[in-house]
Amino acid sequence: MLSSITEFLLLAFANTWELQLLHFALFLAICLAALLGNGLILTAVACDHRLHTPMYFFLLNFALLDLGCISTTLPKVMANSLCDTRAISYEGCAVQVFSFLFFVSAEFYLLTIMSYDRYVAICKPLHYGTLLSSRACAQMAAAAWGSGFLSIVLQTANTFSVPLCQGNAVDQFFCEISQILKLSCSQSFLSEVWVLVGNVFVDCGCFVFIVLSYVQIFRAVLRMPSEQGRHKAFSMCLPHLAVVSLFISTVMFTYLKPLSISSPSLDLVVAILMRNQELKVALNKVISLTFFTIGKLLICLHK
C-alpha cells in the first residue's frame, strides 16, 4: 500500500438526523424496488421451463448483475445514514470500487450480447437455434462476466496503487475512481488517461457492435411486408434499445467526463441518476413481463 490512509470519508447527505433518516428511507425504497423487480424475473424464469430460452436466460443474468450492482453501494450508504458516520475502510473502498464497476461493465457486455440475440432472432430466425444454442448462450454469458472481471481488476489495481496525500474525503456517497484520483499526490492526468484507455477501447467496440446490430435489425424490420410483423419485431427490440440508450448515456457522462468539470453536487446528481437508472431497468423489465409473469407464477404455485 503506497498510502498511509486507512479509511475514507464519504459524502454526507445532511447534517441533521431527520434528513439522514429520510435519505435512508429513500435508498431503502430504491433497493426494495430493485429486489422486487429482479426477484420477480428470477422466480418466473426459474419456475417455467417455457422461459428457458436465450432471451430469458440473458435476462436472468442481467437481473443477477443488477442485484449485485445494487448490493455494492446502497447497504453501506444506508448503514452510514443510520449510524451517523461517513467512514469506509481503505480495503472496503477498494472492494466497493471493484465490485460496482465489475457489475456495471458486465451489464454492458451482456447488453451487447442481448443485442446480438435480437439481431439473430429477427434477421436470421432460421439459424436462431443453432447460433444461440444452450452451450453458446452459456459461453457468451460467461464471457460477459469474465470480461467484466478482468477489465476492472486492472483499473482498480491502477487506481489504488497511486499515493494519496490530498486528504481522505471523497465527494461522493460511494467510492468512485474519479474521486479517488482527486486525492492523488501527483497530477492525476496520466492516471485518468490510463483508466480511460481501456474503457474507451472496449466500450466503443461494444457500442459500435450494438449500433450495427440495430441498423441491420431496423433494415430487416422495414422490409417486412406485414404491419403486424413489423410491430411485433419493434416491440421485441425497443425495450432493450431504451435500456441500452439510458445505460450508455449515463455511464459515459459519469466516467468519461474530465475531472476538471467535476463537482460534488454534479457528481451526486449523476450518481443518484445511476441508481435511478438501475431502478428504471428493473421497473422496465417488470412492466414488460408483469401480466405474463403473474400468470406463470400462479401456475407454479398451484402445481
QUIWO-V554002 format. One record per residue. N is the residue number from 1. RES is the residue in one small letter. PSI is psi in radians with two decimals (NA if undefined). Layout:
N_RES_PSI + N_RES_PSI
This chain:
1_m_2.18 + 2_l_-0.05 + 3_s_2.57 + 4_s_-0.02 + 5_i_2.28 + 6_t_-0.27 + 7_e_2.79 + 8_f_2.71 + 9_l_2.03 + 10_l_2.86 + 11_l_2.29 + 12_a_2.39 + 13_f_-0.66 + 14_a_2.83 + 15_n_-0.09 + 16_t_2.59 + 17_w_-0.63 + 18_e_-0.77 + 19_l_-0.58 + 20_q_-0.69 + 21_l_-0.64 + 22_l_-0.75 + 23_h_-0.66 + 24_f_-0.78 + 25_a_-0.66 + 26_l_-0.87 + 27_f_-0.55 + 28_l_-0.71 + 29_a_-0.74 + 30_i_-0.77 + 31_c_-0.79 + 32_l_-0.67 + 33_a_-0.73 + 34_a_-0.71 + 35_l_-0.73 + 36_l_-0.84 + 37_g_-0.85 + 38_n_-0.63 + 39_g_-0.66 + 40_l_-0.73 + 41_i_-0.81 + 42_l_-0.75 + 43_t_-0.77 + 44_a_-0.80 + 45_v_-0.69 + 46_a_-0.47 + 47_c_-0.74 + 48_d_2.10 + 49_h_-0.34 + 50_r_-0.23 + 51_l_0.09 + 52_h_1.15 + 53_t_2.87 + 54_p_-0.77 + 55_m_-0.81 + 56_y_-0.48 + 57_f_-0.79 + 58_f_-0.62 + 59_l_-0.67 + 60_l_-0.78 + 61_n_-0.68 + 62_f_-0.67 + 63_a_-0.70 + 64_l_-0.77 + 65_l_-0.67 + 66_d_-0.70 + 67_l_-0.72 + 68_g_-0.69 + 69_c_-0.74 + 70_i_-0.71 + 71_s_-0.22 + 72_t_-0.42 + 73_t_-0.82 + 74_l_-0.72 + 75_p_-0.73 + 76_k_-0.70 + 77_v_-0.79 + 78_m_-0.68 + 79_a_-0.73 + 80_n_-0.63 + 81_s_-0.73 + 82_l_-0.66 + 83_c_-0.02 + 84_d_0.90 + 85_t_2.82 + 86_r_-0.02 + 87_a_2.51 + 88_i_2.38 + 89_s_2.78 + 90_y_-0.81 + 91_e_-0.69 + 92_g_-0.64 + 93_c_-0.75 + 94_a_-0.75 + 95_v_-0.70 + 96_q_-0.75 + 97_v_-0.85 + 98_f_-0.85 + 99_s_-0.82 + 100_f_-0.85 + 101_l_-0.55 + 102_f_-0.86 + 103_f_-0.70 + 104_v_-0.79 + 105_s_-0.78 + 106_a_-0.63 + 107_e_-0.75 + 108_f_-0.74 + 109_y_-0.65 + 110_l_-0.66 + 111_l_-0.61 + 112_t_-0.77 + 113_i_-0.67 + 114_m_-0.54 + 115_s_-0.62 + 116_y_-0.69 + 117_d_-0.79 + 118_r_-0.64 + 119_y_-0.83 + 120_v_-0.70 + 121_a_-0.60 + 122_i_-0.71 + 123_c_-0.48 + 124_k_1.01 + 125_p_-0.54 + 126_l_-0.37 + 127_h_0.15 + 128_y_-0.82 + 129_g_-0.53 + 130_t_-0.84 + 131_l_-0.49 + 132_l_0.97 + 133_s_2.97 + 134_s_-0.73 + 135_r_-0.74 + 136_a_-0.70 + 137_c_-0.75 + 138_a_-0.70 + 139_q_-0.70 + 140_m_-0.71 + 141_a_-0.74 + 142_a_-0.63 + 143_a_-0.68 + 144_a_-0.83 + 145_w_-0.80 + 146_g_-0.70 + 147_s_-0.70 + 148_g_-0.72 + 149_f_-0.86 + 150_l_-0.73 + 151_s_-0.63 + 152_i_-0.46 + 153_v_-0.80 + 154_l_-0.75 + 155_q_-0.74 + 156_t_-0.76 + 157_a_-0.70 + 158_n_-0.72 + 159_t_-0.78 + 160_f_0.17 + 161_s_-0.20 + 162_v_2.51 + 163_p_2.47 + 164_l_2.17 + 165_c_0.29 + 166_q_0.62 + 167_g_-3.00 + 168_n_0.29 + 169_a_2.11 + 170_v_2.13 + 171_d_0.96 + 172_q_2.71 + 173_f_-0.01 + 174_f_2.84 + 175_c_2.33 + 176_e_2.51 + 177_i_-0.82 + 178_s_-0.61 + 179_q_-0.60 + 180_i_-0.70 + 181_l_-0.44 + 182_k_-0.39 + 183_l_0.05 + 184_s_2.59 + 185_c_-0.63 + 186_s_3.09 + 187_q_2.30 + 188_s_0.22 + 189_f_-0.85 + 190_l_-0.67 + 191_s_-0.69 + 192_e_-0.76 + 193_v_-0.76 + 194_w_-0.72 + 195_v_-0.67 + 196_l_-0.53 + 197_v_-0.90 + 198_g_-0.75 + 199_n_-0.86 + 200_v_-0.75 + 201_f_-0.90 + 202_v_-0.81 + 203_d_-0.62 + 204_c_-0.65 + 205_g_-0.75 + 206_c_-0.73 + 207_f_-0.78 + 208_v_-0.71 + 209_f_-0.77 + 210_i_-0.78 + 211_v_-0.82 + 212_l_-0.64 + 213_s_-0.79 + 214_y_-0.44 + 215_v_-0.81 + 216_q_-0.67 + 217_i_-0.84 + 218_f_-0.63 + 219_r_-0.74 + 220_a_-0.68 + 221_v_-0.75 + 222_l_-0.37 + 223_r_-0.13 + 224_m_2.31 + 225_p_-0.46 + 226_s_2.25 + 227_e_-0.62 + 228_q_-0.69 + 229_g_-0.70 + 230_r_-0.73 + 231_h_-0.73 + 232_k_-0.73 + 233_a_-0.77 + 234_f_-0.69 + 235_s_-0.47 + 236_m_-0.49 + 237_c_-0.57 + 238_l_-0.72 + 239_p_-0.77 + 240_h_-0.72 + 241_l_-0.65 + 242_a_-0.74 + 243_v_-0.75 + 244_v_-0.79 + 245_s_-0.79 + 246_l_-0.73 + 247_f_-0.89 + 248_i_-0.77 + 249_s_-0.70 + 250_t_-0.81 + 251_v_-0.72 + 252_m_-0.73 + 253_f_-0.63 + 254_t_-0.80 + 255_y_-0.22 + 256_l_-0.05 + 257_k_2.55 + 258_p_2.58 + 259_l_-0.41 + 260_s_-0.42 + 261_i_0.09 + 262_s_2.60 + 263_s_2.67 + 264_p_-0.77 + 265_s_-0.73 + 266_l_-0.81 + 267_d_-0.61 + 268_l_-0.76 + 269_v_-0.79 + 270_v_-0.69 + 271_a_-0.70 + 272_i_-0.65 + 273_l_-0.61 + 274_m_-0.77 + 275_r_-0.72 + 276_n_-0.57 + 277_q_-0.76 + 278_e_-0.66 + 279_l_-0.74 + 280_k_-0.63 + 281_v_-0.82 + 282_a_-0.78 + 283_l_-0.64 + 284_n_-0.73 + 285_k_-0.66 + 286_v_-0.80 + 287_i_-0.69 + 288_s_-0.54 + 289_l_0.07 + 290_t_-1.05 + 291_f_-0.70 + 292_f_-0.75 + 293_t_-0.74 + 294_i_-0.73 + 295_g_-0.72 + 296_k_-0.68 + 297_l_-0.68 + 298_l_-0.69 + 299_i_-0.75 + 300_c_-0.71 + 301_l_-0.45 + 302_h_-0.07 + 303_k_NA
